[in-house]
Amino acid sequence: MKKTLMTLAMATVAVGLTGCGEPESKGVDPKIYTDSLFAVMKADRTNYTKLVVKRLGPAGANVIKPDEHWKDIDNGTLLPAQMFRAGAEAVAEMTDDFTYSLQSIWPINSQNAPKTDMEKKGLEYIAANPGENFYGEEKLGDTTYFTAVYPDVAVSDACTSCHNDHKDSPKSDFQLGEVMGGVVIRVPL
Amino acid sequence: MTLAIAGYFSFVLLKAEDKSELLIGEASHGHFQIELACSSCHTDAFGGGEVIQSACVDCHGDDLALAHDSHPRKKFTDPRNADLLEVIDARQCVSCHTEHQKEQTHPMGVTLPEDYCYHCHQDIGESRLSHQGLAFDSCASAGCHNYHDNRALYEDFLVENSGQPWLQVVARLADSNHAANQAPTRLPVQIADSQVQRQQHDTITGQWLLSAHGRAGVDCAGCHTQGSDMDQAEWLEKPGLAQCQSCHALETRGYLDGKHGMKLAAGFSAVTPQDSTLQFQSQALHEPQGCTSCHGAHDFDTQNAAVGACLSCHDDEHSRAFLNSPHGRLAQAAIDGSKPWAEAVTCATCHMPRMTHKNPGLNFAAATPGNLSLEKTVDGGASLGEGHEATENAVISVVHNQNLTLRPNEKMIRPVCMSCHSLEFAIDALADETLIRNNFSGNPKQHIESVDWAVKRVKH
């Protein structure tokens, strides 16, 4: 009898302790999370393109030289796409909670073409549906990701002229305001 | 029996100075000098791959940054590369550079089969018609690409530097001024009077008077003292690296990073030629290497250090061919005074070039006698190969890490070869192994088409 009572008491304590945990957190909806991240990325990307490259580059004060090989030239600075990638790489060194990249179905650098089925589907969707985003889930390696694709729009003639004139660009008639590619944000689930 | 074996290896692991029993295989040519300094790479007995990766970056990270690494780890951490990483995990240095497998280590310390580029770039022929049908293992073995360092090989650079005459005006070496600019302004005061020392050593005093030290007023006390208190410095009969370092901080750092000093830097006795598998003069085999091995103890003759000192040890085909090569004849003309020394092309011109620091306000790590450690200072304004264009305020030092421009040999193109030669000629010459062996006596027997292809693509 004593043993039964002891067991019952211990079980009660165990159940009680289990119940004392923090209330289950719902967390942030992945869509709201990636939408928020994209808002910051888009703001920074637009500002760098307009307020730095356009204003201080060859089309403005001409005191900096945006160039793919910016490290190799005096007063060289990163192209907007490189600036974006530098941010993504710096984030990757700080956290595994999300990753992001800039891609296009008309990439200058073929490494920035879509690779996964979800990337291809998403980039084609945002190109065909201006103003809309794309969301889905995909499994890469042994991890499932929430993947969001957002349109990357030409915000300055610095974007269109550079891409239209580049020897490696598969498209040479980009217009201001047109979707040139997409920002792919992934969150491991 | 088991306990005895475990006890023996525990002793070797934890206490014994000689840890050769623990080696699982010979180290590569890059690491053989420090293969018994286990903790240089295995910094934590309980860590995983990240421990080794961190050790790789600690030693090689600065060089890779200087090389504008084309394939940094950060390019592969995005999960979209998961399928590629299943073939080659390019996030880890050891995926391509596995140690202790000397028998299957290729040049550059690579232990992968030579088709490693193919796995990610197999479709290159679709966007580069010139690349269609090229051998799958020819990307990095034909003078066109390197995995890490493509500063002299990227397309825009090829186009920008195309069409130049093979030989241009011979560059003039800028004088190294780093020590003069950065040395401590106050020298130690020794107990023994320098005057007395000079009177006792006539020959040495004569050598010293003709040296840069003599001209700069750095007398006996400048080197032959130890202790942190400059007013109470003690006489030191045999100055070492620490004394040189107190004024020549950058040179010392490069020396410790390179093949001549890396063993010393790992806490062992100095390397001797017999430690290496290269060919050396027999009389030099047992000579421990230090600053005075090349510079002399009192004359500090940098001209001898640039040629004679090298050839007094190195005895391979390339070294033996030097004096009769076109470069060697320029060196000899400078040695006999028929040409200015600034136009000499010596061993050091190519293997220990000058580094220009554009930022004269460099924060060199304070170096004190007795302190061998030298904090690594990443100098964002440092560049190689601009010694001949040095500005008035530039600080110039001699790169004492000969590996910085040696392997892969295309590293030498911009800081060295292009000072006098065209890019196309340099690429061709460095891809010609016979020409390297005879120390560039003659013309390249093959032409690397990378510049032609790059120019053609731009024109179309």
Interface residues (C-beta under 8 A of the other chain):
Chain A: E68 H69 K71 D72 A88 E89 A92 E93 T99 S101 S110 K115 T116 E119 L140 G141 T143 Y145 K167 D168 V184 R186 P188
Chain B: H68 K74 K75 T77 D78 P79 R80 A82 D83 L85 E86 D123 S127 R151 Y154 D156 F157 R457 V458
